Amino acid sequence: MGDKSILLVDDSDTSTLTLETMLKSCGHPHIVRANGADNAWVVMKNKPVDCVICAYTMQEMSGLALLKITRREDGFSEIPFFLTDAAFTKIKVLKAGQSGVTGLFVLPFDESVIKSKLNAAFTRDEDPEIRDVKASFSHGLELIENKEYDKAIGVFTELLIRKENPEYYYNIGYIRTSQGKHYEAIEAFSKATRLDKLFAKAYQEIGRVYKLMGDLAKAEEFMHQAAEIYMDTDKLGPAEDVLNEMLESGTDSLNVFNTLGVLYRKKGDTAVALAQYKKALKVHPDEPYIYYNIGRLYLDMKETEQAKDYFRMALDKDSSFDEAKQVIKAIDLGLV
């Protein structure tokens, strides 16, 4: 197991150095270090990593937040992920468990505990029960593909008896949707989101079911929630697909156009972002945040005078809009 690459994440060099020394002593020489969760995510996207050991508490982004993002990413959903902390409270342990943590390491580190837990994590696929669950899950997906829905429901129901899992409820929801059992589908998808509040696909499917039922307001609410989660986890492609699906359904909501503006601004496509913001203004010409967003976009384009015009328009709509006042002041002082 010494060939496994382990990513250490902390914003304290002292902690990572101590842990790195201990891991090498345990027979794990392939160590990668990242200062903070943001840098860790970049590393994970660009280097092969077999395990993550991350501090629970960090200044910019918590280890718990990184764990949640990792578990929602297809390529990393099964990677061993450990959290470290000097004092794990019951709340911290509960949140970590709900988010799919592999294990916890308490500071000061105990080398024998680390060695034991890593060995168990790297060999967990050899557990016959885990192999059986994975086989059952794959069989359930095959049954769905073959439209053998009643048999598939039986498989996923049996899996839920062993352990609740949002993916099991998601697939039951998909089956119920295919069978035209809309209320049962919504119930199953909702259970998936209660277990995993970042399960964007489940929110998306709830929206689609409401659309099938003719409740377009509810459909838009849940589809927009899915799009926001995708954007918060930097999955801009899926977010764009959801928002465009909403537009194809005939919605002309302020939220959709504004969110598309934010999305294209993130992608660096300022022209399309501006077009979406202006569509939002047509829907709701008195919304100060749209003017503010357009101002921020013009700042991105280094067009400060046009930016100030839109910040002033935001203030015309809401004289207490402090963010707009502060940006105008920063522009006048030459700070932006």
C-alpha positions in Angstrom: 0.0 0.0 0.0 3.0 2.3 0.0 2.2 3.2 -3.6 -0.9 5.2 -2.5 -0.8 9.0 -2.9 -2.1 10.9 0.1 -3.2 14.5 0.0 -2.7 16.5 3.2 -4.9 19.6 3.6 -4.5 22.3 6.2 -3.7 26.0 6.4 -1.1 25.2 9.1 2.3 24.1 7.8 3.3 22.8 11.3 0.3 20.3 11.3 1.0 19.0 7.8 4.7 18.6 8.4 4.0 16.6 11.6 1.5 14.4 9.8 3.7 13.9 6.7 6.6 12.7 8.9 4.3 10.2 10.6 2.8 8.9 7.4 6.2 8.3 5.9 7.1 6.4 9.0 4.0 4.3 8.5 5.2 3.4 5.0 3.4 6.0 2.9 6.1 8.1 1.1 3.9 9.6 -1.6 2.6 12.7 0.1 1.1 15.8 -1.5 0.4 18.9 0.5 -2.2 21.7 -0.1 -2.6 24.9 1.9 -6.3 25.2 2.3 -9.3 23.6 0.8 -9.4 25.7 -2.4 -5.8 24.7 -3.3 -6.7 21.1 -2.4 -9.5 21.0 -4.9 -7.2 22.3 -7.6 -4.7 19.5 -6.7 -7.4 16.8 -6.8 -8.5 18.0 -10.2 -5.0 17.8 -11.6 -3.1 15.1 -9.8 -3.9 11.4 -9.0 -4.8 11.2 -5.3 -5.8 8.0 -3.5 -6.7 9.5 -0.1 -7.3 12.9 1.5 -6.5 13.8 5.1 -8.0 17.2 5.8 -8.2 19.6 8.8 -11.8 20.1 9.9 -11.3 23.8 10.7 -9.6 26.2 8.3 -10.0 29.9 7.7 -11.2 30.1 4.1 -13.2 26.8 3.6 -13.7 24.1 6.1 -12.6 20.5 5.7 -16.3 19.6 6.0 -17.2 21.7 3.0 -14.4 20.1 0.9 -15.7 16.7 2.0 -19.2 17.5 0.8 -17.9 18.8 -2.6 -15.7 15.7 -3.0 -18.6 13.3 -2.3 -20.7 14.9 -4.9 -18.0 14.6 -7.6 -18.3 11.4 -9.6 -14.5 10.8 -9.8 -14.0 11.3 -6.0 -17.2 10.0 -4.4 -15.5 6.8 -3.1 -12.0 8.2 -2.2 -11.0 7.6 1.4 -11.4 11.0 3.2 -10.3 11.6 6.8 -10.9 14.7 8.9 -8.6 15.9 11.6 -9.3 18.1 14.7 -8.0 18.7 18.2 -11.5 18.3 19.7 -14.3 16.5 17.8 -17.6 17.6 19.3 -20.8 15.4 18.9 -22.1 17.9 16.3 -18.8 17.8 14.3 -18.9 14.0 14.4 -22.5 13.9 13.3 -22.0 16.3 10.4 -18.9 14.5 9.2 -20.7 11.1 9.3 -23.7 12.5 7.4 -21.3 13.9 4.8 -19.6 10.6 4.1 -16.3 10.9 6.1 -14.2 7.7 6.1 -12.7 8.3 9.5 -11.5 10.9 12.1 -8.0 11.6 13.4 -7.7 13.4 16.7 -4.7 15.7 17.4 -2.1 14.9 18.7 -1.9 12.2 16.2 -1.5 8.5 17.2 0.7 6.7 14.6 -0.7 3.3 15.3 -4.3 4.6 14.9 -3.4 6.3 11.6 -1.7 3.2 10.2 -4.6 1.0 11.2 -7.3 3.3 9.7 -5.5 3.9 6.5 -4.9 0.1 6.0 -8.6 -0.5 6.6 -9.6 2.3 4.1 -7.3 1.0 1.4 -8.5 -2.6 1.7 -12.2 -1.9 2.3 -13.2 -3.1 -1.2 -12.1 -6.6 -0.1 -15.0 -6.7 2.5 -17.5 -9.2 1.1 -20.4 -7.1 2.4 -19.3 -4.0 0.5 -18.8 -6.1 -2.6 -22.3 -7.5 -2.2 -23.8 -4.0 -1.8 -22.0 -2.7 -4.9 -23.2 -5.7 -6.9 -26.8 -5.2 -5.7 -26.6 -1.5 -6.6 -25.3 -2.3 -10.1 -27.9 -4.9 -10.6 -30.6 -2.4 -9.6 -29.3 0.0 -12.2 -29.4 -2.7 -14.9 -33.0 -3.5 -14.0 -33.9 0.2 -14.4 -32.2 0.2 -17.8 -34.2 -2.8 -18.8 -37.4 -1.2 -17.5 -37.9 -4.0 -15.0 -39.1 -1.5 -12.5 -40.8 -3.7 -9.9 -37.7 -5.9 -9.6 -35.5 -2.7 -9.3 -37.7 -1.3 -6.6 -37.2 -4.6 -4.7 -33.4 -4.3 -5.0 -33.2 -0.7 -3.8 -35.7 -1.3 -1.0 -33.6 -4.2 0.2 -30.5 -2.0 0.1 -32.3 0.6 2.2 -33.0 -2.0 4.9 -29.3 -2.4 5.3 -28.5 1.4 5.3 -30.2 4.6 4.2 -28.5 6.1 1.2 -29.6 9.1 -0.9 -28.6 7.3 -4.1 -31.0 4.5 -3.3 -33.9 6.9 -2.8 -32.9 8.8 -5.9 -33.2 5.6 -8.0 -36.6 4.8 -6.4 -37.7 8.3 -7.3 -36.6 7.7 -10.9 -38.5 4.5 -11.1 -41.7 6.0 -9.6 -41.4 8.9 -12.2 -41.2 6.4 -15.0 -44.3 4.6 -13.6 -46.2 7.8 -13.5 -46.4 7.7 -9.7 -45.6 11.3 -9.2 -46.3 11.8 -5.5 -44.3 8.7 -4.6 -41.4 10.0 -6.8 -41.4 13.3 -5.0 -41.4 11.6 -1.7 -38.4 9.4 -2.7 -36.4 12.3 -4.1 -37.2 14.4 -1.1 -35.8 11.7 1.2 -32.6 11.8 -0.9 -32.3 15.5 -0.4 -32.9 15.2 3.4 -30.0 12.8 3.6 -27.8 14.9 1.3 -28.8 18.6 1.1 -26.3 19.1 -1.8 -27.9 16.4 -4.0 -28.5 18.6 -7.0 -29.8 15.9 -9.3 -32.5 15.0 -6.8 -33.7 18.6 -6.6 -33.6 18.7 -10.4 -35.8 15.6 -10.7 -38.3 17.0 -8.1 -38.6 20.0 -10.4 -39.2 17.8 -13.4 -41.9 15.8 -11.6 -43.7 19.0 -10.6 -43.5 20.1 -14.3 -45.2 16.8 -15.3 -47.9 17.5 -12.7 -48.4 21.0 -14.2 -47.2 22.9 -11.1 -44.7 25.2 -12.9 -44.0 27.4 -9.9 -42.9 24.4 -7.8 -41.0 23.1 -10.8 -39.0 26.4 -11.1 -38.3 26.5 -7.4 -36.6 23.1 -7.3 -34.9 23.4 -10.6 -33.4 26.7 -9.5 -32.3 25.1 -6.3 -30.5 22.4 -8.3 -28.8 25.1 -10.5 -27.6 27.0 -7.4 -26.0 23.9 -5.9 -24.3 23.1 -9.2 -22.9 26.6 -9.3 -21.8 26.6 -5.7 -19.8 23.4 -6.4 -18.3 24.8 -9.6 -20.3 22.5 -11.9 -21.1 25.2 -14.4 -22.0 22.9 -17.3 -24.8 21.1 -15.4 -26.0 24.4 -13.9 -26.3 25.9 -17.4 -28.2 22.8 -18.6 -30.7 23.1 -15.8 -31.3 26.9 -16.4 -31.7 26.4 -20.1 -34.2 23.6 -19.4 -36.2 26.0 -17.3 -36.2 28.5 -20.2 -37.4 25.9 -22.6 -40.3 25.2 -20.3 -41.5 28.8 -20.9 -40.4 30.5 -17.7 -39.2 34.1 -17.9 -38.3 34.4 -14.3 -36.0 37.1 -12.9 -34.2 34.3 -10.9 -33.3 32.3 -14.1 -31.9 35.2 -16.1 -30.0 36.6 -13.1 -28.5 33.2 -12.3 -27.5 32.8 -15.9 -25.8 36.2 -15.7 -23.9 35.0 -12.7 -23.0 31.7 -14.4 -21.7 33.3 -17.6 -19.8 35.9 -15.6 -18.1 33.0 -13.8 -17.3 31.4 -17.2 -15.7 34.7 -18.3 -18.3 35.2 -21.1 -19.2 38.8 -20.3 -21.2 39.5 -23.4 -23.7 36.7 -22.8 -23.7 37.5 -19.0 -24.7 41.1 -19.8 -27.5 39.9 -22.2 -28.9 37.7 -19.4 -28.8 40.5 -16.8 -30.6 42.8 -19.2 -33.3 40.2 -19.8 -33.7 40.0 -16.0 -34.2 43.8 -16.0 -37.0 43.5 -18.5 -38.7 41.1 -16.1 -38.1 43.2 -13.0 -36.8 46.7 -13.8 -36.9 47.8 -10.2 -34.6 45.2 -8.7 -31.5 47.0 -7.5 -29.3 43.8 -7.4 -29.6 43.4 -11.2 -28.2 46.9 -11.7 -25.5 46.1 -9.1 -24.6 42.8 -10.9 -24.3 44.7 -14.3 -22.0 47.2 -12.6 -19.8 44.4 -11.3 -19.7 43.0 -14.8 -18.6 46.3 -16.3 -15.9 46.4 -13.6 -14.7 43.1 -14.9 -14.5 44.6 -18.3 -12.5 47.6 -16.9 -15.3 50.0 -18.0 -15.4 51.9 -14.7 -17.6 54.8 -15.8 -20.4 52.5 -17.1 -20.0 50.5 -13.9 -20.5 53.6 -11.8 -23.7 54.4 -13.8 -25.2 51.0 -12.9 -24.2 51.3 -9.3 -25.9 54.7 -9.1 -29.0 53.1 -10.7 -28.9 50.5 -8.0 -28.8 53.2 -5.4 -31.7 55.0 -7.2 -33.8 51.9 -6.6 -32.5 51.4 -3.1 -30.8 54.3 -1.4 -29.6 52.0 1.5 -27.7 49.7 -0.9 -24.3 49.8 1.0 -22.4 47.5 -1.4 -23.1 49.8 -4.3 -22.0 52.8 -2.2 -18.8 51.1 -1.2 -17.9 50.1 -4.8 -18.5 53.7 -6.0 -16.2 55.0 -3.3 -13.5 52.4 -4.2 -13.7 53.5 -7.8 -13.4 57.2 -6.9 -10.3 56.4 -4.7 -8.7 54.4 -7.5 -8.8 51.1 -5.6 -10.6 49.2 -8.3 
